[in-house]
Amino acid sequence: MVIKLYGHPRSVCTTRVAIVLYQKEIPYELITIDFANAEHKSPAFKEKQPFGQIPYLEDNGFIVFESRAICRYLAMKYKDQGPRLLPDFNNLHATALFEQALSIEVANFDAYAMPAVLENVIKKMRGQTPNPEVFNALIEELDAKLKGYEVILSKQKYLAGNEITLADLNHLPYGALLLVAGSDILSKQGPNFSRWWNELLALDSWKAVSQGVPEKSNF
């Protein structure tokens, strides 16, 4: 039974999962949730995702939600298919560096990139007025955090070592939207960050989903 991803083709978190599906070449079907009619808040939807948020994934009757958890589930289930995206969990040091990299993305990137995008993109979509002071403060904070990325990436190819992992891929959806939000901060970093970020943007998996998650894969 093909994996079903319940989300929206333009949703950041749905896109995060779709990148992994394409990296691993996992067949899937996107079930588009109707936001206009608040389908994600319906009793039927909340039976599967009690917080009324997208996405959630259904794999032969098994339900898992939260995009990062879904990505990890897929990477573990299909560990021998495509790039591994995970460390050798028998290697304590490699596992610690992977967990560290995951935390870096959440605490030092998403914590600033996400609200910046919400401020200058989502608010406009909702007919609300962005606050430039809030946006600029978030970008300034993010810029400071990215200096730490430059240090890490001067010593290794990716955030968790010399192999690409979920920690790297998780940056793509909100990172790409920063430019849409009006900030080119990611293009103004040091050479090591720039090398890493440009490599992520060049991934075929990102190109496949960057303009919207396709309804089905072609694998």
Backbone as ProteinMPNN parsed JSONL, in Angstrom:
{"seq_chain_A": "MVIKLYGHPRSVCTTRVAIVLYQKEIPYELITIDFANAEHKSPAFKEKQPFGQIPYLEDNGFIVFESRAICRYLAMKYKDQGPRLLPDFNNLHATALFEQALSIEVANFDAYAMPAVLENVIKKMRGQTPNPEVFNALIEELDAKLKGYEVILSKQKYLAGNEITLADLNHLPYGALLLVAGSDILSKQGPNFSRWWNELLALDSWKAVSQGVPEKSNF", "coords_chain_A": {"N_chain_A": [[0.853, -1.197, 0.0], [0.635, 2.17, -0.933], [2.342, 4.893, 0.565], [0.591, 7.471, 2.237], [0.413, 10.934, 2.334], [-0.887, 13.367, 4.227], [-1.578, 16.595, 3.732], [-0.601, 19.767, 2.463], [0.211, 21.088, -0.729], [1.707, 23.482, -0.666], [2.51, 23.804, 1.874], [4.899, 24.37, 4.408], [5.779, 22.415, 6.268], [4.754, 20.08, 5.156], [6.253, 20.072, 2.843], [8.798, 19.677, 3.934], [8.696, 16.965, 4.671], [8.245, 15.847, 2.149], [10.67, 16.289, 0.833], [12.337, 14.329, 1.927], [10.975, 12.037, 1.087], [11.504, 12.201, -1.639], [14.309, 12.19, -1.647], [14.765, 9.618, -0.793], [13.419, 8.237, -2.707], [10.76, 7.255, -2.376], [7.657, 5.935, -3.068], [4.595, 7.758, -2.97], [1.419, 9.232, -2.067], [-0.11, 12.332, -2.185], [-2.516, 13.628, -0.124], [-4.514, 16.222, -0.358], [-5.32, 18.675, 1.961], [-8.144, 20.619, 2.692], [-7.859, 23.759, 3.408], [-9.399, 26.064, 3.24], [-11.947, 25.334, 3.954], [-11.472, 24.543, 6.484], [-10.738, 21.866, 6.935], [-8.726, 20.595, 8.334], [-9.367, 21.029, 10.92], [-11.524, 19.527, 11.446], [-13.556, 16.979, 13.082], [-13.037, 14.391, 12.057], [-10.485, 14.64, 10.913], [-8.986, 15.359, 13.166], [-9.088, 13.073, 14.641], [-7.009, 11.638, 13.681], [-4.887, 13.432, 13.724], [-4.512, 15.012, 16.453], [-4.022, 17.695, 17.057], [-4.899, 19.179, 15.013], [-3.297, 19.918, 12.816], [-1.087, 20.06, 9.953], [1.601, 18.182, 8.41], [0.215, 14.788, 8.351], [1.172, 11.362, 8.244], [0.269, 8.337, 6.698], [0.921, 4.993, 6.811], [0.197, 2.109, 5.642], [-1.88, 1.848, 7.53], [-0.634, 2.699, 9.833], [-0.199, 5.609, 11.707], [1.557, 8.643, 11.805], [2.546, 11.805, 13.034], [3.78, 15.237, 13.023], [6.276, 16.849, 11.4], [9.137, 16.512, 11.502], [9.365, 14.176, 12.948], [8.072, 12.424, 11.222], [9.861, 12.479, 9.071], [12.083, 11.271, 10.225], [11.071, 8.741, 10.775], [10.634, 7.792, 8.15], [13.267, 7.824, 7.177], [14.428, 5.916, 8.815], [12.9, 3.594, 8.312], [13.418, 3.199, 5.609], [16.179, 2.887, 5.462], [18.162, 1.637, 3.956], [17.775, 2.507, 1.431], [18.539, 4.746, -0.996], [20.255, 7.836, -0.016], [21.521, 7.65, 3.312], [20.885, 9.447, 5.475], [20.816, 9.394, 8.205], [22.712, 8.833, 11.252], [25.116, 6.258, 12.135], [23.69, 4.497, 14.516], [24.896, 2.875, 16.314], [27.225, 4.002, 16.82], [28.315, 6.02, 19.191], [29.392, 8.652, 19.273], [28.859, 9.644, 16.687], [26.083, 9.575, 16.741], [25.541, 11.401, 18.789], [26.493, 13.772, 17.613], [24.733, 13.985, 15.492], [22.262, 14.321, 16.841], [22.87, 16.706, 18.059], [23.091, 18.358, 15.797], [20.452, 18.293, 14.868], [19.217, 19.669, 16.955], [20.442, 22.147, 16.678], [19.286, 23.105, 14.31], [16.592, 23.437, 15.085], [16.728, 25.182, 17.336], [18.445, 27.294, 16.646], [17.991, 28.085, 14.075], [15.331, 27.541, 12.889], [13.871, 28.736, 14.931], [14.078, 31.431, 14.425], [13.914, 31.83, 11.634], [11.377, 30.766, 10.972], [9.375, 32.438, 12.42], [10.053, 34.828, 11.156], [9.323, 34.404, 8.49], [6.612, 33.972, 8.906], [5.91, 36.514, 9.74], [6.405, 38.221, 7.506], [5.406, 36.957, 5.261], [3.231, 35.08, 5.696], [1.473, 36.672, 7.195], [0.811, 38.64, 5.288], [-0.529, 37.061, 3.429], [-2.758, 36.534, 4.89], [-3.99, 38.927, 4.956], [-3.104, 40.674, 6.826], [-1.043, 43.166, 8.49], [2.403, 43.266, 8.246], [5.005, 43.629, 10.717], [7.699, 45.573, 10.452], [9.781, 46.052, 12.264], [9.75, 43.858, 13.986], [10.31, 41.817, 12.129], [12.891, 42.602, 11.162], [14.382, 42.431, 13.503], [14.313, 39.691, 14.001], [15.714, 38.715, 11.767], [18.191, 39.863, 12.239], [18.926, 38.533, 14.575], [19.029, 35.921, 13.565], [21.117, 36.181, 11.735], [23.291, 36.474, 13.462], [23.307, 33.938, 14.62], [23.954, 32.376, 12.437], [26.636, 32.753, 12.135], [27.738, 30.936, 13.828], [27.18, 28.61, 12.424], [28.963, 28.88, 10.324], [31.405, 28.407, 11.574], [31.138, 25.692, 12.36], [30.79, 24.47, 9.841], [33.171, 24.98, 8.672], [34.771, 22.998, 9.459], [33.741, 20.595, 8.721], [31.729, 18.877, 6.25], [28.95, 18.817, 6.426], [26.262, 19.519, 8.804], [26.237, 17.53, 10.78], [28.501, 16.126, 10.345], [30.432, 14.554, 7.798], [28.577, 13.537, 6.067], [25.452, 13.968, 4.498], [22.483, 14.674, 6.319], [19.226, 14.362, 7.909], [19.189, 16.632, 9.465], [20.384, 18.636, 7.962], [18.686, 18.797, 5.693], [16.301, 19.655, 6.842], [16.434, 22.403, 6.986], [15.693, 23.516, 4.568], [12.905, 24.258, 3.637], [11.924, 26.595, 5.167], [14.204, 28.148, 4.998], [14.468, 28.733, 2.246], [12.214, 30.285, 1.926], [12.849, 32.636, 3.187], [13.934, 34.438, 1.402], [11.709, 35.056, -0.127], [10.347, 36.34, 1.846], [11.722, 38.665, 1.98], [14.365, 38.863, 2.698], [17.792, 38.513, 2.05], [19.614, 37.232, 3.591], [20.796, 34.681, 3.799], [22.429, 34.498, 1.641], [24.524, 36.069, 2.214], [26.475, 35.107, 3.852], [29.426, 33.454, 5.206], [32.057, 31.658, 3.36], [31.934, 28.873, 3.836], [29.381, 28.343, 4.89], [27.929, 29.245, 2.668], [28.74, 27.445, 0.655], [27.636, 25.066, 1.673], [24.841, 25.717, 1.829], [24.186, 26.331, -0.84], [24.638, 23.87, -1.991], [22.588, 22.358, -0.849], [20.344, 23.647, -1.964], [20.674, 22.859, -4.568], [19.966, 20.222, -4.687], [18.3, 17.464, -6.198], [15.999, 16.512, -5.0], [15.026, 18.728, -3.618], [14.513, 20.474, -5.749], [12.42, 19.112, -6.892], [10.264, 19.574, -5.225], [10.144, 22.227, -4.523], [8.524, 24.138, -5.726], [6.063, 23.378, -4.999], [4.508, 20.557, -3.599], [4.3, 17.63, -5.433], [1.372, 15.71, -6.449], [1.709, 12.991, -6.656], [4.464, 10.675, -6.64], [6.964, 9.852, -9.1], [8.367, 7.508, -9.134]], "CA_chain_A": [[0.0, 0.0, 0.0], [1.47, 3.355, -1.041], [2.285, 5.846, 1.674], [-0.257, 8.642, 2.016], [0.83, 12.115, 3.075], [-2.006, 14.291, 4.35], [-1.028, 17.927, 3.932], [-0.918, 20.742, 1.421], [1.403, 21.208, -1.578], [2.49, 24.679, -0.382], [2.816, 23.826, 3.305], [6.317, 24.21, 4.735], [6.039, 21.138, 6.942], [4.514, 19.033, 4.159], [7.425, 20.099, 1.97], [9.907, 19.069, 4.666], [8.543, 15.513, 4.535], [8.37, 15.483, 0.743], [12.097, 16.253, 0.479], [12.844, 13.006, 2.306], [10.358, 11.071, 0.176], [12.224, 12.249, -2.908], [15.688, 11.754, -1.421], [14.731, 8.157, -0.656], [12.629, 7.708, -3.825], [9.673, 6.481, -1.774], [6.36, 6.26, -3.671], [3.631, 8.32, -2.028], [0.281, 9.969, -2.605], [-0.453, 13.489, -1.373], [-3.938, 13.897, 0.079], [-4.546, 17.655, -0.068], [-6.28, 19.099, 2.977], [-8.838, 21.847, 2.303], [-7.745, 24.777, 4.456], [-10.475, 27.056, 3.115], [-13.094, 24.819, 4.693], [-10.985, 24.102, 7.806], [-10.779, 20.407, 7.026], [-7.755, 20.156, 9.332], [-9.961, 21.194, 12.245], [-12.712, 18.678, 11.52], [-13.413, 15.832, 13.992], [-12.435, 13.245, 11.366], [-9.045, 14.88, 10.795], [-8.369, 15.389, 14.5], [-8.951, 11.699, 15.127], [-5.685, 11.192, 13.228], [-3.912, 14.441, 14.152], [-5.333, 15.668, 17.481], [-3.767, 19.129, 17.16], [-5.476, 19.851, 13.857], [-2.213, 20.511, 12.035], [-0.549, 19.195, 8.909], [1.0, 16.992, 7.803], [0.4, 13.488, 8.991], [1.484, 10.314, 7.279], [-0.352, 7.027, 6.927], [1.692, 3.928, 6.183], [-0.475, 0.827, 5.854], [-2.662, 1.908, 8.764], [0.137, 3.352, 10.895], [-0.271, 7.07, 11.61], [2.567, 9.418, 12.53], [2.495, 13.225, 12.687], [4.936, 16.111, 13.282], [7.082, 16.645, 10.188], [10.469, 15.988, 11.775], [9.189, 12.769, 13.353], [7.766, 11.68, 9.993], [11.118, 12.358, 8.319], [12.932, 10.285, 10.894], [10.43, 7.444, 10.542], [10.924, 7.385, 6.771], [14.709, 7.548, 7.046], [14.725, 4.666, 9.513], [12.266, 2.474, 7.617], [14.059, 3.013, 4.305], [17.579, 3.236, 5.712], [19.042, 1.073, 2.934], [17.299, 2.994, 0.14], [18.995, 6.116, -1.194], [21.188, 8.315, 1.013], [21.097, 7.169, 4.623], [20.281, 10.597, 6.17], [20.894, 9.142, 9.64], [24.031, 8.333, 11.653], [25.194, 4.876, 12.641], [23.268, 4.652, 15.903], [25.806, 2.099, 17.16], [28.37, 4.884, 17.053], [27.831, 7.005, 20.163], [29.81, 9.996, 18.904], [28.113, 10.039, 15.493], [24.706, 9.81, 17.163], [25.523, 12.654, 19.547], [26.658, 14.886, 16.674], [23.472, 14.072, 14.754], [21.272, 14.935, 17.732], [23.309, 18.095, 18.202], [22.738, 19.069, 14.569], [18.998, 18.461, 14.876], [18.906, 20.733, 17.915], [20.904, 23.409, 16.097], [18.275, 23.567, 13.35], [15.38, 23.864, 15.789], [16.952, 26.279, 18.284], [19.249, 28.397, 16.129], [17.562, 28.46, 12.723], [13.872, 27.568, 12.806], [13.332, 29.655, 15.938], [14.116, 32.787, 13.873], [13.451, 31.814, 10.248], [9.938, 30.534, 10.922], [8.591, 33.644, 12.717], [10.327, 35.862, 10.152], [8.46, 34.08, 7.353], [5.234, 34.23, 9.337], [5.718, 37.962, 9.832], [6.42, 38.953, 6.233], [4.749, 36.204, 4.189], [1.93, 34.547, 6.101], [0.602, 37.792, 7.562], [0.308, 39.255, 4.059], [-1.505, 36.137, 2.859], [-3.968, 36.618, 5.716], [-4.505, 40.277, 4.908], [-2.629, 41.395, 7.997], [0.082, 44.07, 8.234], [3.649, 42.859, 8.902], [5.715, 44.602, 11.535], [9.091, 45.536, 9.986], [10.711, 45.999, 13.395], [9.801, 42.458, 14.412], [11.001, 41.071, 11.08], [14.311, 42.957, 11.136], [15.009, 41.91, 14.719], [14.479, 38.251, 13.803], [16.787, 38.519, 10.793], [19.441, 40.219, 12.92], [19.234, 37.403, 15.47], [19.411, 34.788, 12.731], [22.449, 36.471, 11.197], [24.261, 36.166, 14.518], [23.354, 32.482, 14.774], [24.589, 31.771, 11.27], [28.087, 32.812, 12.318], [28.083, 29.649, 14.42], [27.164, 27.631, 11.33], [30.209, 29.029, 9.558], [32.461, 27.728, 12.339], [30.921, 24.247, 12.252], [30.956, 24.014, 8.464], [34.584, 25.121, 8.29], [35.459, 21.792, 9.933], [33.107, 19.406, 8.162], [30.926, 19.196, 5.08], [27.553, 19.008, 6.816], [26.113, 19.893, 10.21], [26.501, 16.411, 11.687], [29.723, 15.433, 9.936], [30.73, 14.641, 6.375], [27.485, 12.947, 5.312], [24.21, 14.719, 4.618], [21.489, 14.054, 7.196], [17.967, 15.081, 8.067], [19.451, 17.937, 10.083], [20.651, 19.581, 6.876], [17.496, 18.935, 4.851], [15.239, 20.352, 7.565], [16.57, 23.848, 6.809], [15.347, 23.995, 3.241], [11.643, 24.972, 3.366], [11.886, 27.959, 5.699], [15.357, 28.886, 4.494], [14.16, 29.247, 0.914], [11.162, 31.296, 2.033], [13.384, 33.895, 3.7], [14.082, 35.352, 0.268], [10.346, 35.502, -0.421], [9.98, 37.256, 2.932], [12.399, 39.937, 1.777], [15.725, 38.877, 3.245], [18.799, 37.708, 1.363], [20.626, 36.986, 4.623], [21.511, 33.414, 3.604], [23.421, 34.677, 0.562], [25.54, 37.007, 2.684], [27.263, 34.439, 4.878], [30.789, 33.086, 4.858], [32.213, 30.69, 2.26], [31.556, 27.505, 4.194], [27.921, 28.31, 4.914], [27.452, 29.404, 1.289], [28.956, 26.168, -0.033], [26.646, 24.122, 2.212], [23.489, 26.123, 1.475], [24.02, 26.189, -2.283], [24.553, 22.437, -2.28], [21.241, 21.934, -0.497], [19.419, 24.191, -2.959], [20.891, 22.174, -5.848], [19.511, 18.832, -4.606], [17.156, 17.128, -7.051], [14.823, 16.36, -4.14], [14.504, 20.059, -3.359], [13.964, 20.982, -7.004], [11.166, 18.405, -7.171], [9.169, 19.998, -4.341], [10.292, 23.629, -4.128], [7.417, 24.927, -6.267], [4.828, 22.724, -4.581], [4.66, 19.098, -3.513], [3.46, 16.928, -6.417], [0.348, 14.821, -5.895], [2.253, 11.639, -6.615], [5.841, 10.547, -7.109], [7.11, 9.148, -10.381], [9.407, 6.478, -8.983]], "C_chain_A": [[0.89, 1.248, 0.0], [1.271, 4.267, 0.166], [1.404, 7.034, 1.288], [0.199, 9.767, 2.934], [-0.328, 13.11, 3.06], [-1.452, 15.683, 4.676], [-1.479, 18.864, 2.846], [0.346, 20.971, 0.597], [2.273, 22.422, -1.294], [2.856, 24.799, 1.098], [4.294, 23.568, 3.547], [6.592, 22.828, 5.321], [5.755, 19.941, 6.038], [5.71, 18.929, 3.222], [8.624, 19.439, 2.635], [9.871, 17.543, 4.533], [8.78, 15.085, 3.09], [9.822, 15.438, 0.28], [12.671, 14.876, 0.776], [12.25, 11.925, 1.407], [11.105, 11.037, -1.156], [13.686, 11.836, -2.752], [15.768, 10.225, -1.41], [14.013, 7.454, -1.805], [11.556, 6.749, -3.322], [8.366, 6.869, -2.454], [5.376, 6.765, -2.611], [2.47, 8.921, -2.797], [-0.012, 11.119, -1.654], [-1.965, 13.644, -1.329], [-4.04, 15.354, 0.531], [-5.682, 17.995, 0.89], [-6.842, 20.47, 2.603], [-8.813, 22.841, 3.465], [-8.925, 25.74, 4.433], [-11.709, 26.64, 3.899], [-12.686, 24.204, 6.038], [-11.082, 22.594, 7.991], [-9.847, 19.881, 8.111], [-8.27, 20.325, 10.76], [-11.211, 20.325, 12.438], [-12.485, 17.52, 12.489], [-12.727, 14.639, 13.328], [-10.925, 13.416, 11.242], [-8.364, 14.776, 12.156], [-8.367, 14.029, 15.181], [-7.561, 11.152, 14.783], [-4.581, 12.134, 13.712], [-4.628, 15.326, 15.173], [-5.113, 17.163, 17.635], [-4.337, 19.902, 15.973], [-4.453, 20.554, 12.998], [-1.778, 19.527, 10.953], [0.976, 19.259, 8.93], [0.892, 15.842, 8.799], [0.567, 12.46, 7.893], [0.794, 9.026, 7.686], [0.406, 5.98, 6.123], [1.05, 2.593, 6.544], [-1.194, 0.768, 7.204], [-1.938, 2.555, 9.935], [0.143, 4.849, 10.661], [0.866, 7.691, 12.417], [2.451, 10.869, 12.075], [3.684, 13.951, 13.293], [5.996, 15.835, 12.203], [8.466, 16.064, 10.459], [10.405, 14.52, 12.21], [8.88, 11.9, 12.136], [9.046, 11.446, 9.193], [12.012, 11.283, 8.922], [12.374, 8.876, 10.705], [10.774, 6.927, 9.144], [12.392, 7.024, 6.593], [15.084, 6.234, 7.715], [14.134, 3.464, 8.775], [12.98, 2.149, 6.311], [15.553, 3.32, 4.386], [18.525, 2.735, 4.627], [18.653, 1.51, 1.526], [17.714, 4.456, -0.012], [19.988, 6.529, -0.132], [20.642, 8.003, 2.398], [20.352, 8.235, 5.431], [20.296, 10.477, 7.69], [22.311, 8.685, 9.987], [23.978, 6.831, 11.891], [24.881, 4.953, 14.131], [24.053, 3.752, 16.861], [27.06, 2.89, 17.508], [27.906, 6.03, 17.938], [28.173, 8.427, 19.743], [29.033, 10.505, 17.69], [26.659, 10.36, 15.836], [24.588, 11.128, 17.907], [25.634, 13.853, 18.616], [25.409, 15.083, 15.822], [22.395, 14.75, 15.595], [21.606, 16.409, 17.962], [22.883, 18.916, 16.99], [21.23, 19.289, 14.461], [18.591, 19.603, 15.796], [19.323, 22.099, 17.387], [19.849, 23.963, 15.15], [17.049, 24.132, 14.057], [15.622, 25.141, 16.586], [17.626, 27.493, 17.672], [18.889, 28.827, 14.708], [16.048, 28.608, 12.655], [13.261, 28.588, 13.764], [13.292, 31.102, 15.442], [13.565, 32.832, 12.448], [11.936, 31.656, 10.17], [9.135, 31.789, 11.274], [8.854, 34.782, 11.741], [9.444, 35.653, 8.925], [6.996, 34.342, 7.706], [4.936, 35.731, 9.321], [5.543, 38.609, 8.465], [5.754, 38.227, 5.071], [3.337, 35.798, 4.598], [0.971, 35.667, 6.493], [0.003, 38.464, 6.322], [-0.753, 38.38, 3.409], [-2.828, 36.219, 3.609], [-4.577, 38.015, 5.724], [-4.111, 41.125, 6.1], [-1.412, 42.245, 7.626], [1.33, 43.6, 8.976], [4.254, 43.999, 9.713], [7.194, 44.557, 11.147], [10.097, 45.476, 11.127], [10.863, 44.567, 13.905], [10.601, 41.63, 13.411], [12.501, 41.343, 11.106], [15.052, 42.432, 12.359], [15.26, 40.407, 14.593], [15.625, 37.951, 12.834], [18.145, 38.837, 11.416], [19.883, 39.096, 13.858], [19.709, 36.202, 14.668], [20.807, 34.978, 12.163], [23.538, 36.129, 12.215], [24.414, 34.657, 14.689], [24.102, 31.822, 13.619], [26.113, 31.859, 11.327], [28.582, 31.515, 12.969], [28.095, 28.538, 13.385], [28.478, 27.677, 10.561], [31.358, 28.314, 10.255], [32.341, 26.211, 12.175], [31.271, 23.753, 10.852], [32.348, 24.28, 7.916], [35.371, 23.864, 8.631], [34.912, 20.515, 9.324], [32.14, 19.833, 7.071], [29.479, 19.53, 5.427], [27.464, 19.247, 8.315], [26.466, 18.778, 11.181], [27.782, 15.667, 11.342], [29.926, 15.593, 8.449], [29.717, 13.932, 5.49], [26.224, 13.766, 5.538], [23.211, 13.959, 5.491], [20.198, 14.871, 7.185], [18.187, 16.485, 8.633], [19.723, 19.004, 9.035], [19.372, 19.861, 6.083], [16.402, 19.755, 5.524], [15.285, 21.87, 7.389], [15.909, 24.378, 5.536], [14.026, 24.767, 3.128], [11.595, 26.395, 3.894], [13.057, 28.787, 5.19], [15.08, 29.498, 3.135], [13.123, 30.353, 0.97], [11.668, 32.623, 2.602], [13.548, 34.917, 2.578], [12.722, 35.909, -0.15], [9.895, 36.539, 0.611], [10.688, 38.604, 2.825], [13.8, 40.024, 2.34], [16.638, 37.961, 2.435], [19.937, 37.33, 2.311], [21.426, 35.707, 4.375], [22.564, 33.517, 2.502], [24.565, 35.579, 0.982], [26.414, 36.417, 3.782], [28.651, 34.082, 4.36], [30.861, 31.978, 3.832], [31.755, 29.281, 2.605], [30.041, 27.348, 4.293], [27.374, 28.366, 3.486], [27.611, 28.118, 0.501], [27.9, 25.158, 0.374], [25.24, 24.467, 1.722], [23.235, 25.961, -0.02], [23.935, 24.726, -2.695], [23.159, 21.899, -1.957], [20.231, 22.407, -1.548], [19.521, 23.463, -4.298], [20.415, 20.719, -5.832], [18.306, 18.604, -5.517], [15.873, 17.007, -6.232], [14.199, 17.709, -3.827], [13.869, 20.646, -4.616], [12.599, 20.36, -7.299], [9.99, 18.966, -6.382], [9.144, 21.502, -4.072], [9.158, 24.519, -4.636], [6.058, 24.343, -5.893], [4.993, 21.224, -4.617], [3.752, 18.437, -4.549], [2.469, 15.97, -5.765], [0.844, 13.399, -5.754], [3.699, 11.677, -7.068], [5.848, 9.788, -8.415], [8.15, 8.045, -10.32], [8.884, 5.133, -9.472]], "O_chain_A": [[1.79, 1.372, 0.831], [0.17, 4.386, 0.705], [1.465, 7.532, 0.164], [0.352, 9.584, 4.141], [-0.7, 13.628, 2.007], [-0.923, 15.911, 5.764], [-2.607, 18.773, 2.361], [1.44, 21.042, 1.157], [3.456, 22.418, -1.634], [3.449, 25.794, 1.514], [4.875, 22.654, 2.961], [7.536, 22.152, 4.911], [6.425, 18.912, 6.133], [6.127, 17.832, 2.852], [9.383, 18.724, 1.981], [10.903, 16.911, 4.309], [9.439, 14.076, 2.837], [10.167, 14.628, -0.581], [13.411, 14.32, -0.036], [12.953, 10.995, 1.011], [11.311, 9.968, -1.73], [14.242, 11.194, -3.644], [16.704, 9.629, -1.942], [13.998, 6.225, -1.874], [11.452, 5.606, -3.767], [7.995, 8.042, -2.418], [5.339, 6.253, -1.492], [2.53, 9.095, -4.014], [-0.149, 10.908, -0.448], [-2.617, 13.776, -2.365], [-3.693, 15.683, 1.666], [-6.841, 17.65, 0.659], [-6.09, 21.374, 2.239], [-9.634, 22.773, 4.38], [-9.395, 26.18, 5.482], [-12.427, 27.48, 4.44], [-13.444, 23.449, 6.647], [-11.456, 22.106, 9.058], [-10.125, 18.858, 8.736], [-7.666, 19.812, 11.702], [-11.867, 20.391, 13.477], [-11.342, 17.115, 12.701], [-11.926, 13.953, 13.962], [-10.17, 12.464, 11.439], [-7.295, 14.178, 12.28], [-7.703, 13.855, 16.202], [-7.013, 10.316, 15.501], [-3.486, 11.697, 14.064], [-5.284, 16.295, 14.791], [-5.919, 17.842, 18.273], [-4.267, 21.131, 15.933], [-4.698, 21.655, 12.505], [-2.06, 18.331, 11.025], [1.569, 20.234, 9.393], [1.398, 15.907, 9.92], [0.152, 12.671, 6.753], [0.745, 8.672, 8.864], [0.515, 6.079, 4.9], [1.317, 2.022, 7.601], [-1.123, -0.231, 7.92], [-2.569, 2.92, 10.927], [0.45, 5.314, 9.563], [1.106, 7.315, 13.565], [2.279, 11.142, 10.887], [4.498, 13.35, 13.993], [6.536, 14.732, 12.112], [8.921, 15.2, 9.71], [11.285, 13.727, 11.878], [9.367, 10.775, 12.03], [9.283, 10.344, 8.697], [12.619, 10.487, 8.206], [13.132, 7.929, 10.498], [11.155, 5.768, 8.978], [12.721, 6.035, 5.937], [15.962, 5.518, 7.233], [14.794, 2.436, 8.631], [13.133, 0.983, 5.947], [16.119, 3.938, 3.484], [19.576, 3.335, 4.397], [19.139, 0.953, 0.542], [17.282, 5.308, 0.765], [20.516, 5.679, 0.586], [19.435, 8.085, 2.628], [19.302, 7.953, 6.007], [19.831, 11.381, 8.384], [23.035, 8.201, 9.116], [22.91, 6.221, 11.849], [25.705, 5.417, 14.92], [23.896, 3.853, 18.078], [27.845, 2.5, 18.372], [27.18, 6.914, 17.482], [27.331, 9.319, 19.846], [28.6, 11.657, 17.663], [26.076, 11.297, 15.292], [23.645, 11.888, 17.686], [24.939, 14.85, 18.81], [25.064, 16.211, 15.469], [21.7, 15.647, 15.118], [20.711, 17.25, 18.048], [22.378, 20.03, 17.131], [20.783, 20.346, 14.015], [17.723, 20.407, 15.454], [18.638, 23.094, 17.621], [19.549, 25.157, 15.182], [16.53, 25.179, 13.672], [14.823, 26.075, 16.525], [17.403, 28.615, 18.128], [19.421, 29.814, 14.199], [15.544, 29.699, 12.388], [12.257, 29.226, 13.446], [12.545, 31.916, 15.986], [12.836, 33.757, 12.09], [11.282, 32.342, 9.384], [8.274, 32.181, 10.487], [7.977, 35.616, 11.517], [8.885, 36.607, 8.385], [6.239, 34.873, 6.893], [3.847, 36.157, 8.936], [4.655, 39.439, 8.272], [5.556, 38.815, 4.007], [2.366, 36.136, 3.922], [-0.212, 35.616, 6.159], [-1.177, 38.815, 6.313], [-1.754, 38.882, 2.898], [-3.892, 35.998, 3.03], [-5.565, 38.261, 6.416], [-4.71, 42.169, 6.356], [-0.822, 42.056, 6.562], [1.327, 43.539, 10.206], [4.036, 45.175, 9.423], [7.88, 43.591, 11.483], [11.171, 44.896, 10.964], [11.968, 44.123, 14.217], [11.462, 40.84, 13.796], [13.298, 40.405, 11.076], [16.214, 42.036, 12.264], [16.299, 39.91, 15.027], [16.413, 37.033, 13.065], [19.132, 38.153, 11.146], [21.065, 38.755, 13.924], [20.676, 35.541, 15.045], [21.594, 34.032, 12.117], [24.574, 35.563, 11.866], [25.523, 34.159, 14.88], [24.801, 30.827, 13.811], [26.802, 31.112, 10.632], [29.693, 31.056, 12.701], [28.92, 27.627, 13.455], [29.033, 26.642, 10.193], [32.19, 27.686, 9.6], [33.326, 25.532, 11.885], [31.961, 22.746, 10.694], [32.67, 23.848, 6.809], [36.493, 23.677, 8.161], [35.55, 19.465, 9.403], [31.775, 21.005, 6.976], [28.861, 20.401, 4.814], [28.472, 19.186, 9.019], [26.941, 19.044, 12.285], [28.11, 14.672, 11.989], [29.628, 16.649, 7.889], [29.958, 13.742, 4.298], [25.963, 14.21, 6.656], [23.113, 12.735, 5.404], [20.101, 15.917, 6.543], [17.447, 17.413, 8.307], [19.329, 20.158, 9.208], [19.023, 21.015, 5.835], [15.659, 20.47, 4.852], [14.284, 22.55, 7.617], [15.602, 25.566, 5.446], [14.029, 25.859, 2.559], [11.259, 27.315, 3.149], [12.921, 29.991, 4.974], [15.42, 30.656, 2.893], [13.148, 31.267, 0.146], [10.973, 33.635, 2.505], [13.328, 36.111, 2.778], [12.6, 37.088, -0.485], [9.167, 37.48, 0.297], [10.308, 39.567, 3.491], [14.366, 41.111, 2.454], [16.313, 36.803, 2.168], [21.076, 37.134, 1.885], [22.611, 35.651, 4.705], [23.488, 32.705, 2.446], [25.479, 35.83, 0.196], [27.026, 37.155, 4.555], [28.996, 34.377, 3.216], [29.832, 31.41, 3.465], [31.238, 28.572, 1.742], [29.482, 26.349, 3.84], [26.46, 27.617, 3.139], [26.71, 27.736, -0.246], [27.331, 24.472, -0.474], [24.523, 23.587, 1.245], [22.167, 25.495, -0.416], [23.232, 24.386, -3.647], [22.615, 21.082, -2.701], [19.363, 21.641, -1.967], [18.565, 23.45, -5.073], [20.458, 20.051, -6.865], [17.408, 19.441, -5.597], [14.791, 17.355, -6.706], [12.974, 17.828, -3.775], [12.798, 21.249, -4.546], [11.73, 21.004, -7.885], [8.844, 18.85, -6.814], [8.205, 21.995, -3.448], [8.867, 25.55, -4.03], [5.027, 24.769, -6.413], [5.559, 20.679, -5.565], [2.543, 18.669, -4.537], [2.704, 15.479, -4.661], [0.445, 12.683, -4.836], [4.115, 12.587, -7.785], [4.858, 9.157, -8.789], [8.747, 7.689, -11.336], [9.607, 4.137, -9.429]]}, "name": "protein", "num_of_chains": 1, "seq": "MVIKLYGHPRSVCTTRVAIVLYQKEIPYELITIDFANAEHKSPAFKEKQPFGQIPYLEDNGFIVFESRAICRYLAMKYKDQGPRLLPDFNNLHATALFEQALSIEVANFDAYAMPAVLENVIKKMRGQTPNPEVFNALIEELDAKLKGYEVILSKQKYLAGNEITLADLNHLPYGALLLVAGSDILSKQGPNFSRWWNELLALDSWKAVSQGVPEKSNF"}
